[in-house]
Amino acid sequence: MDVTALRALQAPLKDKYRETPDAAVITLKAHGELDDQHIACKVETGRAIALAGLHPATGGTGAELCSGDMLLEALVACAGVTLKAVATALEIELKKGTVRAEGDLDFRGTLGVAKDAPVGFKAIRLSFDVETDAPQEKLDSLLKLTERYCVVFQTLNVKPELSAALNRG
């Protein structure tokens, strides 16, 4: 896809959202079923069922997906798509590229071993390796705009309003 095709694809959506801001607000949903035999949750991904379970560092076998890995995978996917879209909009030719996310966890917090250990990632690092002839100032803009428009990156960067509920079935 080139910049003209991308703009043509997005122009009617941008116009619609400018005229009717409420039309731009949607609710994404995820659904899972608790596994009745194991400490696991079957998550519908829209393409397949993903079975998430305990990480080996918390007693899991490693046979199921770790939700922490899934979070980093979502970040990589979103950042990669955003980088490609922004590169297209800026007319930067990317010959090749890779996206990596790494996150540091202290499982003492998750297991309740140390009250001073955080539950969750202490740090997340996102990096891109690209093969391109673009000048550095264009690459600097590419990174800045990718950070700005990546939904998962911004969700992690600016804490959203969270709530949880436990209901009887």
N, CA, C and O of each residue as an XYZ file, in Angstrom:
676
protein
N       0.859     -1.180      0.000
C       0.000      0.000      0.000
C       0.896      1.231      0.000
O       1.890      1.282      0.725
N       0.551      2.204     -0.798
C       1.314      3.454     -0.816
C       0.541      4.539     -0.083
O      -0.579      4.317      0.377
N       1.153      5.720      0.022
C       0.561      6.818      0.779
C      -0.790      7.239      0.198
O      -1.701      7.579      0.953
N      -0.932      7.223     -1.112
C      -2.194      7.621     -1.753
C      -3.310      6.650     -1.398
O      -4.423      7.064     -1.076
N      -3.009      5.360     -1.458
C      -4.013      4.346     -1.118
C      -4.390      4.419      0.360
O      -5.561      4.285      0.715
N      -3.392      4.631      1.218
C      -3.667      4.744      2.656
C      -4.555      5.946      2.940
O      -5.529      5.838      3.684
N      -4.225      7.087      2.354
C      -5.041      8.295      2.568
C      -6.459      8.108      2.033
O      -7.426      8.538      2.661
N      -6.580      7.466      0.872
C      -7.908      7.223      0.299
C      -8.722      6.299      1.200
O      -9.931      6.475      1.352
N      -8.062      5.329      1.785
C      -8.742      4.391      2.683
C      -9.207      5.076      3.958
O     -10.309      4.818      4.441
N      -8.362      5.955      4.506
C      -8.663      6.568      5.798
C      -9.436      7.881      5.711
O     -10.058      8.280      6.695
N      -9.418      8.556      4.586
C     -10.071      9.871      4.468
C     -11.544      9.853      4.850
O     -11.965     10.701      5.636
N     -12.360      8.912      4.324
C     -13.773      8.941      4.719
C     -13.980      8.677      6.210
O     -14.912      9.204      6.817
N     -13.108      7.861      6.791
C     -13.218      7.601      8.224
C     -12.871      8.856      9.024
O     -13.568      9.202      9.978
N     -11.804      9.528      8.635
C     -11.407     10.760      9.330
C     -12.498     11.820      9.219
O     -12.805     12.505     10.195
N     -13.083     11.955      8.029
C     -14.176     12.924      7.842
C     -15.356     12.577      8.745
O     -15.921     13.449      9.405
N     -15.716     11.315      8.768
C     -16.842     10.862      9.589
C     -16.580     11.164     11.072
O     -17.473     11.632     11.778
N     -15.368     10.898     11.533
C     -15.047     11.104     12.941
C     -14.953     12.583     13.299
O     -15.224     12.957     14.440
N     -14.576     13.425     12.348
C     -14.566     14.872     12.598
C     -15.994     15.386     12.738
O     -16.286     16.196     13.617
N     -16.892     14.904     11.854
C     -18.286     15.344     11.858
C     -19.071     14.752     13.017
O     -19.924     15.420     13.602
N     -18.784     13.502     13.346
C     -19.506     12.797     14.418
C     -18.484     12.127     15.338
O     -18.188     10.944     15.172
N     -17.946     12.865     16.300
C     -16.912     12.302     17.168
C     -17.325     11.008     17.874
O     -16.488     10.133     18.091
N     -18.596     10.878     18.230
C     -19.050      9.666     18.916
C     -18.897      8.421     18.053
O     -18.778      7.316     18.582
N     -18.899      8.583     16.741
C     -18.754      7.435     15.844
C     -17.360      6.816     15.938
O     -17.166      5.662     15.554
N     -16.393      7.574     16.443
C     -15.021      7.079     16.563
C     -14.795      6.275     17.836
O     -13.755      5.634     17.991
N     -15.753      6.307     18.738
C     -15.604      5.603     20.014
C     -16.266      4.233     19.901
O     -17.482      4.119     19.745
N     -15.433      3.200     19.982
C     -15.949      1.839     19.917
C     -15.451      1.069     21.135
O     -14.504      1.489     21.801
N     -16.079     -0.035     21.415
C     -15.669     -0.889     22.516
C     -15.144     -2.193     21.939
O     -15.883     -2.945     21.304
N     -13.867     -2.453     22.164
C     -13.290     -3.738     21.785
C     -13.533     -4.701     22.930
O     -13.555     -4.296     24.092
N     -13.715     -5.966     22.612
C     -14.045     -6.944     23.643
C     -13.175     -8.179     23.511
O     -12.730     -8.535     22.420
N     -12.946     -8.810     24.621
C     -12.271    -10.104     24.659
C     -13.098    -11.004     25.565
O     -13.753    -10.533     26.494
N     -13.061    -12.303     25.286
C     -13.874    -13.254     26.040
C     -13.046    -14.500     26.315
O     -12.293    -14.964     25.458
N     -13.193    -15.025     27.500
C     -12.496    -16.255     27.849
C     -13.349    -17.129     28.737
O     -14.246    -16.646     29.428
N     -13.067    -18.405     28.717
C     -13.759    -19.380     29.576
C     -12.723    -20.026     30.483
O     -11.661    -20.445     30.023
N     -13.035    -20.105     31.778
C     -12.129    -20.759     32.708
C     -12.089    -22.251     32.402
O     -13.123    -22.880     32.175
N     -10.893    -22.798     32.399
C     -10.709    -24.233     32.182
C     -11.122    -24.940     33.463
O     -10.668    -24.574     34.547
N     -11.978    -25.951     33.349
C     -12.472    -26.622     34.559
C     -11.524    -27.705     35.080
O     -11.768    -28.262     36.151
N     -10.470    -28.009     34.364
C      -9.531    -29.052     34.778
C      -8.166    -28.510     35.219
O      -7.466    -29.156     35.998
N      -7.794    -27.347     34.731
C      -6.458    -26.809     34.977
C      -6.535    -25.342     35.386
O      -7.582    -24.707     35.264
N      -5.424    -24.817     35.869
C      -5.350    -23.387     36.138
C      -5.038    -22.728     34.803
O      -3.881    -22.466     34.477
N      -6.084    -22.468     34.044
C      -5.940    -21.942     32.689
C      -7.227    -21.228     32.282
O      -8.270    -21.397     32.912
N      -7.138    -20.438     31.231
C      -8.282    -19.722     30.692
C      -8.218    -19.807     29.176
O      -7.185    -19.506     28.577
N      -9.310    -20.213     28.558
C      -9.384    -20.304     27.101
C      -9.894    -18.975     26.569
O     -11.026    -18.578     26.847
N      -9.054    -18.289     25.803
C      -9.364    -16.957     25.300
C      -9.660    -17.039     23.807
O      -8.874    -17.591     23.036
N     -10.808    -16.480     23.407
C     -11.159    -16.419     21.991
C     -10.425    -15.231     21.379
O     -10.621    -14.089     21.794
N      -9.577    -15.509     20.386
C      -8.781    -14.443     19.783
C      -9.422    -13.877     18.530
O      -8.912    -12.906     17.971
N     -10.517    -14.450     18.075
C     -11.123    -14.022     16.828
C     -10.659    -14.893     15.679
O     -11.321    -14.969     14.644
N      -9.528    -15.548     15.856
C      -8.981    -16.441     14.837
C      -8.886    -17.873     15.352
O      -8.997    -18.828     14.583
N      -8.679    -18.013     16.657
C      -8.496    -19.328     17.261
C      -8.716    -19.189     18.761
O      -8.955    -18.092     19.265
N      -8.635    -20.289     19.452
C      -8.706    -20.278     20.910
C      -7.273    -20.324     21.426
O      -6.493    -21.190     21.029
N      -6.931    -19.404     22.301
C      -5.614    -19.380     22.930
C      -5.782    -19.849     24.368
O      -6.627    -19.329     25.096
N      -4.991    -20.818     24.777
C      -5.059    -21.319     26.135
C      -3.955    -20.665     26.957
O      -2.771    -20.930     26.747
N      -4.351    -19.816     27.886
C      -3.398    -19.110     28.746
C      -3.343    -19.801     30.097
O      -4.363    -20.246     30.624
N      -2.150    -19.884     30.645
C      -1.974    -20.522     31.947
C      -0.853    -19.864     32.730
O      -0.388    -18.775     32.392
N      -0.436    -20.539     33.769
C       0.624    -20.022     34.624
C       1.969    -20.067     33.906
O       2.271    -21.018     33.185
N       2.765    -19.034     34.115
C       4.144    -19.007     33.618
C       4.947    -20.023     34.439
O       4.656    -20.213     35.620
N       5.944    -20.675     33.845
C       6.756    -21.614     34.617
C       7.356    -21.017     35.891
O       7.582    -21.741     36.861
N       7.616    -19.715     35.902
C       8.168    -19.067     37.101
C       7.153    -18.976     38.233
O       7.506    -18.622     39.357
N       5.881    -19.298     37.939
C       4.846    -19.312     38.987
C       4.241    -20.701     39.152
O       3.198    -20.853     39.788
N       4.890    -21.717     38.582
C       4.416    -23.083     38.750
C       3.774    -23.693     37.524
O       3.332    -24.841     37.574
N       3.709    -22.968     36.433
C       3.116    -23.505     35.207
C       4.060    -24.447     34.485
O       5.252    -24.517     34.783
N       3.495    -25.170     33.527
C       4.289    -26.139     32.773
C       4.979    -25.505     31.569
O       5.942    -26.062     31.042
N       4.502    -24.364     31.140
C       5.017    -23.748     29.933
C       4.265    -24.185     28.692
O       4.537    -23.703     27.592
N       3.313    -25.101     28.868
C       2.531    -25.580     27.732
C       1.484    -24.556     27.300
O       1.105    -24.510     26.130
N       1.014    -23.731     28.244
C       0.018    -22.711     27.917
C       0.712    -21.374     27.677
O       1.863    -21.168     28.063
N      -0.016    -20.484     27.034
C       0.495    -19.137     26.800
C       0.542    -18.369     28.111
O      -0.309    -18.555     28.982
N       1.532    -17.514     28.245
C       1.632    -16.640     29.410
C       0.998    -15.303     29.042
O       1.302    -14.743     27.989
N       0.132    -14.795     29.890
C      -0.538    -13.528     29.582
C       0.456    -12.371     29.486
O       0.212    -11.418     28.746
N       1.557    -12.432     30.210
C       2.588    -11.402     30.083
C       3.208    -11.417     28.693
O       3.439    -10.368     28.092
N       3.477    -12.630     28.185
C       3.973    -12.752     26.813
C       2.945    -12.220     25.827
O       3.296    -11.550     24.856
N       1.670    -12.521     26.077
C       0.606    -12.065     25.187
C       0.529    -10.536     25.168
O       0.267     -9.938     24.123
N       0.756     -9.909     26.316
C       0.761     -8.446     26.381
C       1.894     -7.887     25.520
O       1.689     -6.944     24.755
N       3.081     -8.467     25.648
C       4.212     -8.014     24.833
C       3.964     -8.296     23.357
O       4.339     -7.494     22.502
N       3.336     -9.429     23.051
C       3.002     -9.745     21.657
C       2.004     -8.740     21.087
O       2.109     -8.345     19.926
N       1.034     -8.329     21.907
C       0.074     -7.313     21.458
C       0.791     -5.986     21.200
O       0.472     -5.280     20.243
N       1.755     -5.653     22.052
C       2.528     -4.427     21.852
C       3.334     -4.499     20.557
O       3.356     -3.544     19.781
N       3.992     -5.628     20.327
C       4.778     -5.802     19.102
C       3.878     -5.700     17.873
O       4.221     -5.027     16.901
N       2.727     -6.370     17.919
C       1.809     -6.341     16.775
C       1.321     -4.924     16.491
O       1.360     -4.463     15.351
N       0.865     -4.244     17.524
C       0.335     -2.890     17.360
C       1.423     -1.928     16.899
O       1.208     -1.125     15.991
N       2.584     -2.011     17.526
C       3.682     -1.115     17.167
C       4.166     -1.383     15.745
O       4.502     -0.449     15.017
N       4.202     -2.645     15.350
C       4.624     -2.978     13.997
C       3.667     -2.453     12.945
O       4.094     -1.894     11.935
N       2.374     -2.630     13.178
C       1.364     -2.125     12.243
C       1.412     -0.597     12.200
O       1.335      0.002     11.127
N       1.537      0.025     13.367
C       1.590      1.486     13.425
C       2.831      2.010     12.708
O       2.750      2.978     11.952
N       3.970      1.380     12.941
C       5.203      1.799     12.265
C       5.040      1.714     10.751
O       5.438      2.633     10.035
N       4.458      0.618     10.255
C       4.255      0.475      8.808
C       3.311      1.545      8.276
O       3.564      2.116      7.216
N       2.228      1.826      8.995
C       1.270      2.839      8.551
C       1.912      4.225      8.532
O       1.730      4.987      7.582
N       2.659      4.546      9.578
C       3.315      5.854      9.643
C       4.390      5.950      8.571
O       4.520      6.989      7.923
N       5.160      4.892      8.372
C       6.186      4.899      7.316
C       5.538      5.120      5.956
O       6.072      5.851      5.121
N       4.397      4.496      5.734
C       3.672      4.689      4.475
C       3.234      6.141      4.332
O       3.401      6.745      3.272
N       2.669      6.703      5.407
C       2.192      8.090      5.370
C       3.343      9.074      5.151
O       3.166     10.099      4.493
N       4.519      8.766      5.700
C       5.681      9.646      5.551
C       6.494      9.323      4.296
O       7.518      9.949      4.021
N       6.022      8.351      3.557
C       6.701      7.891      2.338
C       8.138      7.454      2.614
O       9.067      7.801      1.885
N       8.288      6.683      3.688
C       9.574      6.083      4.029
C       9.522      4.625      3.576
O       8.663      3.862      4.019
N      10.432      4.247      2.703
C      10.472      2.860      2.244
C      11.230      2.017      3.268
O      12.404      2.257      3.551
N      10.534      1.034      3.811
C      11.165      0.090      4.726
C      11.382     -1.213      3.951
O      10.423     -1.881      3.564
N      12.635     -1.561      3.734
C      12.942     -2.776      2.986
C      12.714     -4.014      3.848
O      12.227     -5.038      3.370
N      13.067     -3.903      5.107
C      12.901     -4.983      6.079
C      12.770     -4.361      7.452
O      13.161     -3.213      7.666
N      12.224     -5.118      8.372
C      12.155     -4.606      9.730
C      11.753     -5.669     10.729
O      11.066     -6.633     10.390
N      12.185     -5.485     11.953
C      11.765     -6.346     13.052
C      11.363     -5.455     14.226
O      11.834     -4.327     14.372
N      10.488     -5.995     15.046
C       9.996     -5.296     16.234
C      10.202     -6.235     17.410
O       9.865     -7.416     17.329
N      10.750     -5.723     18.497
C      10.962     -6.528     19.695
C      10.433     -5.789     20.917
O      10.552     -4.568     21.027
N       9.855     -6.546     21.821
C       9.464     -6.000     23.121
C       9.999     -6.943     24.186
O       9.891     -8.164     24.077
N      10.574     -6.348     25.210
C      11.066     -7.098     26.359
C      10.507     -6.441     27.605
O      10.375     -5.219     27.673
N      10.182     -7.261     28.586
C       9.660     -6.714     29.828
C      10.244     -7.434     31.022
O      10.442     -8.648     30.990
N      10.520     -6.688     32.073
C      11.097     -7.246     33.293
C      10.010     -7.432     34.344
O       9.281     -6.499     34.682
N       9.919     -8.654     34.852
C       8.955     -9.012     35.896
C       9.707     -9.549     37.111
O      10.735    -10.211     36.966
N       9.206     -9.268     38.283
C       9.719     -9.858     39.519
C       8.592    -10.737     40.058
O       7.629    -10.237     40.639
N       8.717    -12.031     39.863
C       7.628    -12.938     40.223
C       7.408    -13.054     41.732
O       6.442    -13.686     42.161
N       8.281    -12.458     42.544
C       8.008    -12.429     43.989
C       6.726    -11.653     44.263
O       5.980    -11.988     45.183
N       6.466    -10.604     43.458
C       5.235     -9.828     43.631
C       4.010    -10.639     43.253
O       3.023    -10.653     43.989
N       4.062    -11.317     42.111
C       2.937    -12.124     41.637
C       2.604    -13.243     42.620
O       1.432    -13.556     42.834
N       3.621    -13.840     43.212
C       3.402    -14.953     44.137
C       3.194    -14.505     45.583
O       3.011    -15.341     46.468
N       3.221    -13.201     45.830
C       2.992    -12.695     47.180
C       4.124    -13.017     48.138
O       3.905    -13.102     49.347
N       5.326    -13.195     47.620
C       6.481    -13.534     48.445
C       7.073    -12.291     49.105
O       7.543    -12.345     50.242
N       7.046    -11.172     48.381
C       7.620     -9.935     48.904
C       6.657     -8.788     48.621
O       6.358     -8.479     47.468
N       6.181     -8.167     49.690
C       5.211     -7.076     49.523
C       5.810     -5.874     48.789
O       5.070     -5.098     48.184
N       7.124     -5.708     48.830
C       7.758     -4.573     48.155
C       8.023     -4.850     46.676
O       8.407     -3.941     45.940
N       7.825     -6.077     46.238
C       8.029     -6.414     44.824
C       6.742     -6.108     44.055
O       5.660     -6.533     44.462
N       6.855     -5.376     42.951
C       5.646     -5.019     42.191
C       5.028     -6.235     41.505
O       5.721     -7.188     41.149
N       3.733     -6.180     41.334
C       3.027     -7.159     40.517
C       2.908     -6.521     39.143
O       2.327     -5.446     38.999
N       3.443     -7.165     38.166
C       3.416     -6.605     36.823
C       4.805     -6.230     36.349
O       5.796     -6.414     37.055
N       4.853     -5.706     35.150
C       6.128     -5.331     34.550
C       6.720     -4.117     35.249
O       6.027     -3.127     35.486
N       8.006     -4.197     35.579
C       8.739     -3.047     36.124
C       9.217     -2.156     34.993
O       9.281     -0.935     35.136
N       9.552     -2.772     33.869
C      10.050     -2.022     32.715
C       9.705     -2.791     31.446
O       9.737     -4.021     31.420
N       9.379     -2.052     30.402
C       9.134     -2.629     29.079
C       9.961     -1.831     28.077
O       9.945     -0.600     28.074
N      10.674     -2.550     27.238
C      11.497     -1.922     26.204
C      10.991     -2.372     24.836
O      10.857     -3.567     24.573
N      10.716     -1.410     23.981
C      10.251     -1.659     22.618
C      11.337     -1.176     21.675
O      11.837     -0.059     21.811
N      11.702     -2.023     20.713
C      12.735     -1.590     19.764
C      12.403     -2.069     18.357
O      11.740     -3.087     18.155
N      12.885     -1.305     17.411
C      12.676     -1.587     15.994
C      14.037     -1.634     15.315
O      14.899     -0.801     15.594
N      14.233     -2.587     14.440
C      15.394     -2.619     13.558
C      14.843     -2.539     12.149
O      14.077     -3.406     11.727
N      15.227     -1.504     11.420
C      14.703     -1.320     10.068
C      15.836     -1.187      9.068
O      16.901     -0.643      9.360
N      15.570     -1.702      7.886
C      16.484     -1.547      6.773
C      15.858     -0.524      5.839
O      14.819     -0.776      5.228
N      16.505      0.638      5.735
C      15.958      1.735      4.946
C      17.070      2.705      4.554
O      18.124      2.755      5.188
N      16.816      3.461      3.510
C      17.745      4.509      3.085
C      17.291      5.885      3.571
O      17.919      6.892      3.243
N      16.228      5.938      4.336
C      15.676      7.219      4.801
C      16.673      7.938      5.698
O      17.419      7.298      6.440
N      16.688      9.280      5.633
C      17.585     10.046      6.506
C      17.149      9.951      7.977
O      15.991      9.666      8.281
N      18.099     10.196      8.867
C      17.856     10.033     10.299
C      16.700     10.901     10.802
O      15.931     10.452     11.652
N      16.557     12.129     10.301
C      15.466     12.983     10.804
C      14.095     12.394     10.465
O      13.145     12.557     11.231
N      13.987     11.713      9.323
C      12.712     11.053      8.993
C      12.490      9.851      9.909
O      11.360      9.573     10.309
N      13.567      9.141     10.240
C      13.447      8.000     11.148
C      13.090      8.460     12.560
O      12.345      7.781     13.267
N      13.619      9.607     12.967
C      13.263     10.167     14.274
C      11.767     10.489     14.315
O      11.100     10.220     15.314
N      11.243     11.061     13.237
C       9.803     11.346     13.149
C       9.004     10.054     13.131
O       7.943      9.968     13.749
N       9.507      9.056     12.428
C       8.827      7.762     12.363
C       8.662      7.162     13.756
O       7.582      6.687     14.106
N       9.719      7.183     14.543
C       9.637      6.633     15.895
C       8.692      7.457     16.770
O       7.854      6.901     17.481
N       8.829      8.772     16.716
C       7.988      9.657     17.539
C       6.502      9.449     17.222
O       5.682      9.356     18.135
N       6.156      9.378     15.936
C       4.758      9.210     15.543
C       4.261      7.794     15.816
O       3.086      7.603     16.127
N       5.132      6.808     15.705
C       4.744      5.434     16.042
C       4.387      5.346     17.516
O       3.365      4.762     17.877
N       5.227      5.926     18.373
C       4.919      5.962     19.808
C       3.593      6.674     20.056
O       2.771      6.215     20.849
N       3.397      7.785     19.378
C       2.193      8.602     19.595
C       0.910      7.891     19.188
O      -0.108      8.018     19.869
N       0.945      7.144     18.087
C      -0.284      6.572     17.547
C      -0.465      5.080     17.810
O      -1.481      4.517     17.403
N       0.467      4.430     18.465
C       0.318      3.009     18.798
C      -0.605      2.877     20.009
O      -0.270      3.330     21.103
N      -1.751      2.265     19.809
C      -2.772      2.145     20.858
C      -2.239      1.407     22.087
O      -2.435      1.863     23.214
N      -1.579      0.291     21.886
C      -1.099     -0.494     23.026
C       0.011      0.265     23.757
O       0.023      0.295     24.987
N       0.932      0.871     23.027
C       2.001      1.654     23.646
C       1.410      2.771     24.505
O       1.808      2.947     25.656
N       0.467      3.521     23.952
C      -0.129      4.628     24.689
C      -0.974      4.150     25.864
O      -1.037      4.822     26.893
N      -1.621      2.998     25.724
C      -2.398      2.449     26.839
C      -1.486      2.113     28.010
O      -1.832      2.355     29.166
N      -0.320      1.554     27.705
C       0.643      1.250     28.766
C       1.288      2.522     29.310
O       1.587      2.609     30.501
N       1.498      3.495     28.450
C       2.174      4.728     28.814
C       1.291      5.654     29.653
O       1.776      6.306     30.577
N       0.013      5.711     29.335
C      -0.936      6.576     30.041
C      -2.017      5.669     30.608
O      -2.905      5.220     29.884
N      -1.940      5.406     31.885
C      -2.840      4.439     32.515
C      -4.305      4.782     32.270
O      -4.754      5.878     32.605
N      -5.056      3.836     31.680
C      -6.481      4.089     31.468
C      -7.258      3.903     32.771
O      -6.749      3.336     33.738
N      -8.469      4.380     32.779
C      -9.359      4.127     33.899
C      -9.668      2.643     33.904
O     -10.148      2.107     32.906
N      -9.399      1.971     35.014
C      -9.620      0.522     35.116
C     -10.704      0.232     36.136
O     -10.871      0.960     37.115
N     -11.438     -0.842     35.891
C     -12.394     -1.328     36.885
C     -12.481     -2.837     36.728
O     -12.164     -3.378     35.669
N     -12.901     -3.495     37.761
C     -13.078     -4.949     37.734
C     -14.364     -5.263     38.491
O     -14.717     -4.566     39.442
N     -15.054     -6.302     38.071
C     -16.281     -6.738     38.735
C     -16.287     -8.258     38.794
O     -15.798     -8.924     37.882
N     -16.832     -8.795     39.853
C     -16.995    -10.241     39.996
C     -18.483    -10.493     40.185
O     -19.075    -10.066     41.176
N     -19.081    -11.191     39.226
C     -20.523    -11.440     39.238
C     -20.794    -12.935     39.370
O     -20.007    -13.763     38.913
N     -21.893    -13.260     39.987
C     -22.321    -14.665     40.033
C     -22.935    -15.040     38.698
O     -23.690    -14.265     38.112
N     -22.607    -16.240     38.217
C     -23.139    -16.709     36.938
C     -24.484    -17.211     37.065
O     -25.077    -17.645     36.077
